[in-house]
Amino acid sequence: MEVTQALADALRSCSARRALSGSRALHGRLLAVGLASTVFLQNTLLHSYLSCGALPDARRLLAEISYPNVITHNVMLNGLVKVGRLGDAEELFDRMPARDVASWNTLMSGYFQSRQQLAALDTFVSMLRSGDSLPNAFTFSCALKSCGALGWLGLALQLLGMVQKFESQYESEVEASLVDMFVRCGAVDLASRLFVRIPNPTIFCRNSMLVGCAKTYGVDHALELFDSMPERDVVSWNMIVSALSQSGRVREALHMVVEMQGKGVRLDSTTYTTALTACARLSSLQWGKQIHAQVIRNLPRIDAYVACALVELYAKCGCFKEAKGVFGSLHDRNNVAWTVLIAGFLQYGCFTESVELFNQMRAELMTLDKFALATLISGCCSRMDLCLGGQLHSLCMKSGQIQAVVVSNSLISMYAKCGNLQSAESIFGFMDERDIVSWTSMITAYSQVGNIMKAREFFDGMPMRNVITWNAMLSAYIQHGAEEDGLKMYTAILSEKTVRPDWVTYVTLFRGCADIGANKLGDQIIGHTVKVGLILDTSVANAVITMYSKCGRISEARKVFDFLHGKDLVSWNAMITGYSQHGMGKQAIEIFDDMLRAGAKPDYISYVAVLSGCSHSGLVQEGKSYFDMMKRVHNVSPGLEHFSCMVDLLGRAGLLSEAKNLIDEMPMKPTAEVWGALLSACKIHGNNELAELAAKHLFELDSPDSGSYMLMAKIYADAGKSDDSAQVRKLMRDKGIKKNPGYSWMEVNNKVHVFKADDVSHLQVLAIRKKLDELMEKIAHLGYVRTDSPRSEIHHSEKLAVAFGIMSLPDWMPIHIMKNLHICNDCHTVIKLISSVTGREFVIRDAVRFHHFKDGSCSCGDYW
């Protein structure tokens, strides 16, 4: 026995050291001393050969064993599984005269490790049916993990019952596997109930719950669990860093990496990959370079995941030399690295370089990757390059990649963006498999061309929908003026049990409320955002600011703005634009200056907003100062909108020659908006000669807008040039340009009421006209002279709306009215006087700005 034990210990030592020569020498010793037929030593020797990777030696030894037992076969089975010879393992398993639980576990484990989860579960079922062995904790753990990997909730519930039947749920390994399985199957509530019953959860179990909490309850809930963990490993840290990054809290994710290092946790490849991806999302080159330096210092080798993250970082930051350097250092350039580099060039508009990279990828005989193809097709989409897109379409068909859903979706988007809806629908029709993106692409394609009915057909034909699909259809309605249908769709979303509105839903809804001035409905939707916890989302708050501003409630917009902690550039721009629309130029300037002090860098839109505010308030010197600051300080090149604002600003102030000189100095061709601003200024200041020049340029541009023609006709009429006025009107008729009908609308009792000039369609038209006549009589005592000429504008739409508002709304409530055209001089004067005799406040939004009428005056100071 002592000799046998000594030889067994020596063989185990060879196994641990993988000393094949020692194992063979001991094999010879066994033969010499006559112990070669001892099954115990034969099994130990078999294990030693397999541990050393000597499969031929192990096979020969197995054939020489006269009386192998179940342990013998289990050792060989385990060895075959470890080297990936699953076929041979299956053959041996089928030949085994007897099996125990270890035999079944070994084969199940082999299948699971090779990602053949279905085969592992089939083996589990066969084991139960055979009845020769009872499952143990390892058996159940392997089955639970396989089920979790497949995400089969129905089977997971059956396995839970079986575990409880065998009373295996109290094994720590099984407990952890149960929690992990339900998290992977999406039943996080059930996983949470199981988790709280475990007295001492393993770190693996806690990590599984971290993932589940982040996905289902949000990253804040995951952070609470993370903070409560008695111990954490690198996996725990990586999970919380990833959760923060994926939820958009990228800076917090990077600060968590710093804290991780401070706690002495050794960062691994996964940590660096997540951190570099976060830097890429932020386009933070400084953070990225620091992490790159740590990667070089701390990792023995850069794996493909880290390398791809580095390529993505440098490419997204526009550092193509560094991106190519990292890419060139890769020994194994996989398809992901190629795709990331191609996408980086596309992001910065380097389309030619991305095509060259794609061709180089093909020249290196890389497998044609569906994601690389989809990325390049998307580039064709943004450039409207139908020619190259068609060539890539042919390549997709030739290579068989057209069957890939992601490729077909990209082709649909490309053809739709280029206006070829027939080809887009053809590809959609030939797809064997469609996902939600396929359907959503078709909905978006038809909504872009205004064919809402066709878009709705695709929406109704979808086998299943998610929140993105609902948002696409909702946006289609809102963008094309069908706000009421869009708001009905929101009601339908709320009735869906499997869909929850997200921030995009509410941003779209607030845009719709802003367009039609639906104050009360907007307040109700704000209540919904508070209920679901989205009111603190920066994008949602920005939309609320814009809605309040466009509905005439600028003070409420300011309250939301002040309450918002995470202000981004859109927040600042929304508030500046709001003040500008209300003619509150000084407040717009204050917010702009606050933005600069906060360290936010103004963009193109910021300067449009502040210059517009200066224009509406006559702040000439301030406007000139900001116009000069654009290029000199912030490197923002002035565009057509900025020049239009400046022409309007100078023109309104009477500086017509200066405005004309600015037009002459423009680096681009002036548009109808620019000449229209000059024409309006000429009307105000009576410069008919310059007005004729502006009108001439407008008519040459063939602008379909009737406003310029009507304005010039009025200028001629006021100057006594009736023939010229008639000639302008004839020119309108010859060009088929019709005067835009003026209409106003307002919300009363959750219903939108629309009024047109001389309207007789409203159910209360007689009472409204009677009320208006009463009001006109009252203001006549203040000096207003009412005329009976056809041009008296007695029944303009805004006057009818004012009368209806006074009739329908309580005395304390401000009356909000929307109008599609500029308010005329007569209406402006009348409403000022009505506000004086009634003590009511009126907020009117016309095509350009807001007017707040109160106590006989207007917020614009008669400067509009």
MIKOLRO-178190 format. One record per residue (C-alpha): x, y, z. Coordinates in steps of 0.5 Angstrom, whole numbers, padded with zeros to 4 digits, always signed. Example, Ala and Ser with C-alpha at 12.3 -4.5 7.8 and 13.67 -1.06 7.14 Angstrom:
! residues 2
+0025-0009+0016;+0027-0002+0014;
! end
This chain:
! residues 864
+0000+0000+0000;+0006+0005+0002;+0009+0004-0005;+0002+0005-0009;+0001+0011-0005;+0008+0014-0006;+0007+0012-0014;+0000+0015-0014;+0003+0022-0011;+0009+0022-0016;+0004+0021-0021;-0001+0027-0018;+0006+0031-0018;+0007+0030-0025;+0000+0032-0027;+0001+0039-0023;+0007+0040-0027;+0005+0037-0033;+0011+0033-0034;+0010+0028-0039;+0017+0025-0039;+0016+0024-0031;+0009+0021-0033;+0012+0016-0038;+0018+0014-0033;+0013+0013-0028;+0009+0008-0033;+0015+0004-0034;+0016+0004-0026;+0009+0001-0026;+0010-0004-0031;+0017-0006-0028;+0014-0007-0021;+0008-0011-0023;+0003-0005-0021;+0001-0003-0028;-0006-0007-0027;-0008-0004-0021;-0014+0000-0023;-0013+0006-0018;-0006+0007-0021;-0008+0006-0028;-0014+0012-0027;-0009+0016-0023;-0004+0015-0029;-0009+0016-0034;-0011+0023-0031;-0003+0025-0031;-0003+0024-0039;-0009+0028-0040;-0007+0033-0035;+0000+0033-0040;-0004+0034-0046;-0002+0027-0048;-0008+0024-0051;-0005+0019-0055;-0002+0016-0049;-0008+0016-0045;-0012+0013-0051;-0007+0007-0051;-0007+0006-0044;-0015+0006-0044;-0015+0001-0049;-0010-0003-0044;-0014-0003-0038;-0018-0010-0037;-0023-0008-0032;-0024+0000-0033;-0029+0002-0028;-0034+0008-0028;-0028+0013-0025;-0024+0011-0031;-0029+0013-0036;-0030+0019-0032;-0023+0021-0032;-0022+0020-0040;-0029+0024-0041;-0027+0030-0037;-0020+0030-0041;-0024+0029-0048;-0028+0035-0046;-0023+0040-0043;-0019+0039-0050;-0025+0041-0054;-0026+0033-0057;-0034+0033-0055;-0035+0028-0061;-0030+0023-0058;-0033+0025-0051;-0040+0023-0054;-0038+0017-0057;-0035+0015-0050;-0041+0017-0046;-0045+0012-0050;-0040+0006-0049;-0040+0007-0042;-0043+0001-0039;-0045+0005-0032;-0045+0012-0031;-0046+0016-0025;-0048+0023-0023;-0040+0026-0025;-0041+0023-0032;-0047+0027-0033;-0044+0033-0030;-0038+0032-0034;-0042+0032-0041;-0047+0038-0039;-0041+0042-0037;-0037+0041-0044;-0043+0043-0048;-0044+0049-0043;-0037+0051-0044;-0037+0050-0051;-0044+0055-0052;-0048+0049-0054;-0053+0050-0048;-0059+0047-0052;-0055+0040-0052;-0053+0041-0044;-0061+0042-0043;-0062+0036-0047;-0057+0032-0043;-0060+0034-0037;-0067+0031-0039;-0064+0025-0041;-0061+0024-0034;-0067+0025-0031;-0071+0020-0036;-0065+0015-0035;-0066+0014-0027;-0059+0012-0026;-0057+0018-0022;-0060+0024-0018;-0058+0031-0020;-0054+0034-0015;-0052+0042-0014;-0047+0042-0020;-0052+0039-0024;-0058+0044-0023;-0053+0050-0023;-0050+0048-0030;-0058+0047-0032;-0060+0054-0029;-0054+0057-0033;-0056+0054-0040;-0063+0056-0039;-0061+0063-0037;-0056+0064-0043;-0062+0062-0048;-0067+0067-0044;-0073+0061-0043;-0077+0064-0038;-0082+0058-0038;-0077+0053-0037;-0074+0057-0032;-0080+0057-0028;-0080+0049-0029;-0073+0049-0027;-0074+0053-0020;-0080+0048-0018;-0075+0042-0020;-0070+0045-0015;-0075+0046-0010;-0077+0039-0011;-0070+0036-0010;-0069+0041-0004;-0063+0044-0008;-0064+0051-0007;-0061+0052-0001;-0054+0050-0004;-0050+0057-0005;-0048+0055-0012;-0055+0053-0014;-0058+0060-0010;-0053+0064-0014;-0055+0060-0021;-0062+0061-0020;-0062+0069-0019;-0057+0069-0025;-0062+0065-0029;-0068+0070-0028;-0064+0076-0029;-0062+0073-0036;-0069+0071-0037;-0072+0078-0036;-0075+0076-0029;-0072+0081-0025;-0077+0082-0020;-0077+0074-0019;-0070+0074-0018;-0070+0080-0013;-0075+0076-0009;-0070+0070-0009;-0064+0074-0007;-0067+0077-0001;-0068+0070+0002;-0061+0068+0001;-0058+0070+0008;-0051+0070+0005;-0051+0071-0002;-0044+0070-0006;-0041+0075-0010;-0043+0072-0016;-0050+0072-0014;-0049+0080-0012;-0046+0081-0019;-0052+0078-0022;-0057+0082-0018;-0053+0089-0020;-0054+0087-0028;-0061+0086-0026;-0062+0092-0022;-0059+0097-0027;-0063+0094-0033;-0070+0094-0030;-0070+0099-0024;-0065+0104-0026;-0057+0105-0025;-0059+0109-0018;-0062+0102-0015;-0056+0099-0018;-0051+0104-0014;-0055+0103-0008;-0054+0095-0008;-0047+0096-0010;-0046+0101-0004;-0049+0095+0000;-0044+0090-0002;-0040+0087+0004;-0034+0086-0001;-0033+0087-0009;-0029+0084-0014;-0027+0087-0021;-0033+0084-0024;-0037+0088-0019;-0034+0095-0021;-0034+0093-0028;-0041+0092-0028;-0043+0099-0025;-0038+0103-0029;-0042+0100-0035;-0049+0101-0032;-0047+0108-0031;-0044+0109-0038;-0050+0106-0042;-0055+0110-0038;-0051+0116-0041;-0048+0118-0034;-0041+0118-0037;-0037+0122-0033;-0039+0119-0027;-0037+0112-0030;-0030+0115-0031;-0030+0118-0024;-0032+0111-0021;-0026+0108-0025;-0021+0113-0021;-0025+0111-0015;-0024+0104-0017;-0016+0105-0017;-0016+0109-0011;-0019+0103-0007;-0013+0098-0010;-0017+0094-0015;-0013+0092-0021;-0016+0094-0027;-0017+0089-0033;-0019+0089-0040;-0026+0090-0039;-0025+0096-0035;-0021+0099-0040;-0025+0097-0045;-0031+0101-0042;-0027+0107-0040;-0025+0108-0047;-0032+0107-0050;-0034+0112-0045;-0029+0117-0047;-0031+0116-0054;-0038+0118-0052;-0035+0124-0049;-0030+0126-0054;-0026+0127-0049;-0019+0126-0052;-0015+0128-0045;-0019+0123-0041;-0017+0117-0047;-0010+0119-0047;-0009+0118-0040;-0013+0111-0040;-0009+0109-0046;-0002+0110-0042;-0005+0106-0036;-0007+0101-0041;+0001+0101-0044;+0003+0101-0037;-0001+0095-0033;-0003+0090-0039;+0002+0085-0041;-0002+0085-0048;-0007+0089-0051;-0013+0085-0053;-0018+0086-0059;-0023+0089-0055;-0018+0094-0052;-0015+0096-0058;-0022+0097-0062;-0024+0101-0056;-0018+0105-0057;-0019+0106-0065;-0026+0108-0063;-0024+0113-0058;-0018+0117-0063;-0023+0116-0069;-0029+0119-0066;-0024+0125-0063;-0022+0126-0070;-0015+0124-0069;-0014+0119-0075;-0006+0119-0074;-0007+0116-0067;-0013+0111-0069;-0009+0108-0075;-0003+0107-0071;-0007+0103-0066;-0010+0100-0072;-0003+0098-0075;+0000+0095-0069;-0006+0090-0068;-0003+0083-0070;-0010+0080-0071;-0014+0086-0075;-0022+0083-0074;-0028+0086-0077;-0030+0090-0071;-0023+0094-0071;-0024+0095-0079;-0031+0097-0078;-0030+0102-0072;-0024+0106-0076;-0029+0106-0082;-0035+0109-0078;-0030+0114-0075;-0028+0117-0081;-0035+0117-0083;-0037+0121-0077;-0032+0127-0079;-0034+0127-0086;-0028+0123-0089;-0032+0119-0094;-0027+0118-0099;-0022+0115-0094;-0027+0111-0091;-0029+0108-0098;-0021+0107-0099;-0021+0103-0092;-0027+0099-0094;-0023+0097-0100;-0017+0096-0096;-0021+0091-0092;-0023+0087-0098;-0016+0087-0101;-0013+0084-0094;-0018+0078-0096;-0022+0079-0089;-0029+0076-0089;-0034+0081-0092;-0037+0084-0085;-0045+0086-0085;-0043+0091-0080;-0038+0094-0084;-0042+0094-0090;-0048+0097-0086;-0044+0103-0084;-0041+0105-0091;-0048+0104-0093;-0050+0109-0088;-0045+0114-0090;-0048+0114-0097;-0055+0115-0094;-0052+0122-0090;-0048+0124-0097;-0054+0122-0101;-0050+0118-0106;-0054+0113-0109;-0049+0111-0114;-0044+0108-0109;-0050+0106-0105;-0053+0102-0111;-0046+0099-0112;-0046+0097-0105;-0053+0094-0106;-0050+0089-0112;-0044+0087-0107;-0049+0085-0102;-0053+0081-0106;-0047+0078-0109;-0044+0076-0103;-0050+0074-0100;-0050+0079-0094;-0057+0082-0097;-0060+0077-0092;-0057+0080-0086;-0062+0084-0083;-0058+0090-0081;-0055+0091-0088;-0062+0091-0091;-0064+0096-0086;-0059+0100-0088;-0061+0100-0095;-0068+0101-0094;-0066+0108-0090;-0061+0109-0096;-0066+0109-0101;-0071+0112-0097;-0067+0118-0095;-0065+0119-0103;-0072+0119-0105;-0073+0112-0108;-0078+0109-0104;-0080+0104-0109;-0073+0101-0108;-0074+0101-0101;-0080+0098-0100;-0078+0093-0105;-0072+0091-0101;-0077+0091-0095;-0082+0086-0099;-0076+0081-0100;-0073+0081-0093;-0074+0074-0090;-0073+0076-0083;-0075+0083-0081;-0074+0086-0074;-0077+0093-0071;-0072+0097-0074;-0074+0095-0081;-0081+0097-0080;-0079+0103-0077;-0075+0105-0083;-0081+0104-0087;-0085+0108-0083;-0080+0114-0082;-0079+0114-0090;-0086+0115-0091;-0087+0120-0086;-0081+0124-0089;-0085+0125-0095;-0091+0127-0092;-0095+0120-0093;-0098+0119-0086;-0103+0114-0089;-0098+0110-0092;-0093+0110-0086;-0099+0108-0081;-0101+0102-0086;-0094+0100-0084;-0095+0101-0077;-0101+0098-0077;-0098+0092-0080;-0093+0091-0075;-0093+0084-0071;-0090+0087-0065;-0088+0094-0063;-0083+0098-0058;-0083+0105-0056;-0078+0107-0062;-0084+0105-0067;-0089+0109-0063;-0085+0115-0062;-0083+0114-0070;-0091+0114-0072;-0092+0120-0066;-0087+0124-0069;-0090+0123-0076;-0096+0126-0074;-0093+0132-0070;-0088+0134-0076;-0094+0134-0081;-0099+0138-0077;-0103+0133-0075;-0102+0134-0067;-0109+0132-0065;-0108+0125-0068;-0101+0125-0065;-0104+0126-0058;-0109+0121-0059;-0103+0116-0061;-0100+0118-0054;-0107+0116-0051;-0106+0109-0055;-0099+0108-0052;-0101+0109-0045;-0106+0103-0046;-0100+0099-0048;-0098+0094-0043;-0091+0092-0046;-0089+0099-0048;-0087+0105-0043;-0086+0112-0046;-0079+0114-0046;-0076+0121-0046;-0077+0122-0054;-0084+0121-0053;-0085+0126-0048;-0080+0131-0052;-0084+0130-0058;-0091+0131-0055;-0088+0137-0052;-0086+0140-0059;-0094+0138-0061;-0097+0142-0055;-0092+0148-0057;-0094+0148-0064;-0101+0149-0063;-0101+0152-0056;-0104+0147-0052;-0103+0150-0045;-0107+0145-0041;-0105+0139-0045;-0098+0141-0044;-0099+0141-0036;-0103+0135-0036;-0097+0131-0040;-0092+0135-0035;-0096+0131-0029;-0094+0125-0033;-0087+0126-0033;-0087+0127-0026;-0090+0121-0025;-0086+0117-0029;-0079+0120-0026;-0077+0123-0033;-0078+0131-0031;-0071+0131-0029;-0069+0128-0036;-0065+0134-0039;-0068+0133-0046;-0075+0133-0043;-0074+0139-0039;-0071+0143-0045;-0077+0141-0049;-0082+0144-0043;-0078+0150-0043;-0079+0151-0051;-0086+0149-0050;-0088+0154-0044;-0084+0159-0048;-0088+0158-0055;-0095+0158-0051;-0093+0165-0048;-0091+0163-0041;-0084+0165-0041;-0084+0166-0033;-0086+0158-0032;-0080+0157-0037;-0075+0161-0033;-0077+0157-0027;-0076+0150-0030;-0069+0153-0033;-0067+0155-0026;-0069+0149-0023;-0065+0145-0028;-0059+0143-0025;-0055+0139-0031;-0056+0145-0036;-0053+0143-0043;-0052+0147-0049;-0060+0146-0051;-0062+0148-0045;-0059+0155-0045;-0061+0156-0053;-0068+0154-0051;-0068+0160-0046;-0065+0165-0050;-0069+0163-0056;-0075+0164-0051;-0074+0171-0049;-0072+0173-0056;-0079+0171-0058;-0082+0175-0053;-0078+0181-0055;-0074+0181-0048;-0068+0182-0051;-0064+0184-0045;-0066+0178-0041;-0064+0174-0047;-0057+0177-0047;-0057+0176-0039;-0058+0169-0040;-0053+0169-0046;-0048+0172-0041;-0049+0167-0036;-0048+0161-0041;-0041+0164-0042;-0039+0165-0035;-0042+0158-0034;-0036+0155-0039;-0041+0153-0044;-0039+0155-0051;-0044+0158-0056;-0046+0155-0062;-0049+0157-0069;-0056+0157-0066;-0054+0161-0059;-0052+0167-0064;-0058+0166-0068;-0062+0167-0061;-0059+0172-0058;-0058+0176-0065;-0066+0175-0066;-0067+0178-0059;-0063+0184-0060;-0067+0185-0067;-0074+0185-0063;-0072+0189-0058;-0068+0194-0062;-0061+0193-0058;-0057+0195-0064;-0050+0196-0061;-0051+0190-0057;-0053+0186-0063;-0046+0189-0067;-0042+0187-0061;-0045+0179-0061;-0044+0179-0069;-0037+0181-0068;-0036+0176-0063;-0038+0170-0067;-0032+0169-0071;-0027+0172-0067;-0028+0169-0060;-0032+0163-0061;-0030+0161-0069;-0037+0161-0071;-0038+0163-0078;-0044+0167-0079;-0050+0164-0083;-0056+0166-0087;-0060+0166-0081;-0055+0171-0077;-0054+0176-0083;-0062+0176-0083;-0062+0178-0076;-0057+0183-0077;-0061+0186-0083;-0067+0186-0079;-0064+0189-0073;-0061+0195-0077;-0067+0196-0082;-0072+0196-0076;-0067+0202-0073;-0067+0206-0079;-0060+0204-0081;-0062+0202-0088;-0056+0204-0092;-0052+0200-0087;-0057+0194-0087;-0056+0194-0095;-0048+0194-0094;-0048+0188-0090;-0052+0184-0095;-0047+0186-0101;-0042+0184-0096;-0045+0177-0095;-0040+0171-0097;-0046+0167-0099;-0052+0169-0104;-0058+0173-0100;-0064+0169-0099;-0071+0171-0099;-0071+0172-0092;-0065+0177-0092;-0069+0181-0097;-0075+0180-0094;-0072+0183-0087;-0070+0189-0091;-0077+0190-0095;-0080+0190-0088;-0075+0195-0086;-0077+0200-0092;-0084+0199-0091;-0083+0202-0083;-0079+0207-0085;-0082+0209-0092;-0076+0208-0096;-0079+0206-0103;-0073+0206-0107;-0070+0201-0103;-0076+0197-0102;-0077+0197-0110;-0069+0194-0110;-0071+0189-0105;-0077+0187-0108;-0074+0186-0115;-0069+0181-0112;-0075+0177-0108;-0079+0176-0114;-0072+0174-0118;-0072+0168-0113;-0079+0166-0114;-0080+0165-0107;-0087+0162-0106;-0089+0166-0100;-0094+0171-0101;-0092+0176-0096;-0087+0180-0100;-0091+0181-0106;-0097+0183-0101;-0092+0188-0097;-0090+0191-0104;-0097+0192-0106;-0098+0195-0100;-0092+0200-0100;-0094+0202-0107;-0101+0203-0105;-0099+0207-0099;-0095+0211-0104;-0101+0213-0109;-0098+0208-0114;-0104+0204-0115;-0102+0202-0122;-0095+0199-0119;-0099+0196-0114;-0104+0192-0119;-0098+0190-0123;-0095+0186-0117;-0102+0183-0115;-0102+0181-0123;-0095+0178-0122;-0098+0174-0116;-0103+0171-0120;-0099+0170-0126;-0094+0166-0122;-0100+0162-0118;-0098+0165-0112;-0104+0166-0107;-0105+0170-0101;-0104+0166-0095;-0110+0166-0091;-0110+0169-0084;-0112+0165-0078;-0112+0165-0071;-0113+0159-0066;-0114+0158-0058;-0115+0153-0053;-0122+0153-0049;-0124+0147-0045;-0119+0142-0048;-0122+0144-0055;-0118+0148-0060;-0122+0153-0063;-0120+0156-0070;-0122+0163-0073;-0121+0166-0080;-0122+0173-0082;-0130+0174-0083;-0131+0167-0081;-0138+0165-0080;-0137+0157-0079;-0136+0158-0072;-0142+0155-0068;-0142+0162-0064;-0141+0167-0069;-0147+0171-0068;-0145+0172-0061;-0138+0173-0062;-0139+0179-0067;-0144+0182-0062;-0139+0182-0057;-0133+0185-0062;-0138+0190-0064;-0139+0192-0056;-0132+0192-0055;-0131+0196-0061;-0136+0201-0058;-0132+0202-0052;-0125+0203-0055;-0128+0208-0059;-0129+0213-0053;-0122+0212-0052;-0120+0215-0059;-0120+0209-0064;-0124+0211-0070;-0127+0205-0073;-0128+0206-0081;-0133+0202-0086;-0128+0201-0092;-0127+0194-0094;-0120+0195-0091;-0122+0196-0084;-0120+0189-0082;-0126+0189-0077;-0127+0182-0077;-0119+0180-0077;-0118+0173-0074;-0115+0175-0068;-0120+0180-0066;-0125+0175-0067;-0121+0170-0062;-0120+0176-0057;-0128+0177-0057;-0129+0169-0056;-0124+0169-0050;-0127+0174-0046;-0134+0171-0047;-0131+0164-0045;-0125+0165-0040;-0126+0167-0033;-0124+0174-0032;-0117+0172-0028;-0115+0168-0033;-0110+0171-0039;-0112+0169-0046;-0107+0166-0050;-0108+0166-0058;-0104+0164-0064;-0103+0167-0070;-0100+0164-0077;-0098+0171-0080;-0096+0178-0077;-0101+0181-0073;-0103+0188-0077;-0103+0195-0074;-0110+0196-0073;-0111+0189-0069;-0105+0191-0065;-0108+0198-0063;-0115+0195-0062;-0112+0189-0057;-0108+0194-0053;-0115+0199-0052;-0119+0192-0051;-0114+0190-0045;-0115+0197-0042;-0122+0197-0042;-0123+0190-0040;-0117+0190-0035;-0116+0183-0039;-0109+0180-0041;-0108+0178-0048;-0102+0174-0050;-0101+0173-0058;-0096+0169-0061;-0096+0171-0069;-0091+0168-0074;-0085+0172-0071;-0086+0173-0064;-0090+0174-0058;-0094+0180-0056;-0096+0181-0048;-0102+0186-0048;-0104+0189-0041;-0107+0195-0039;-0107+0199-0045;-0100+0197-0047;-0096+0192-0051;-0089+0188-0049;-0086+0190-0056;-0087+0197-0054;-0090+0198-0061;-0083+0196-0064;-0085+0190-0068;
! end
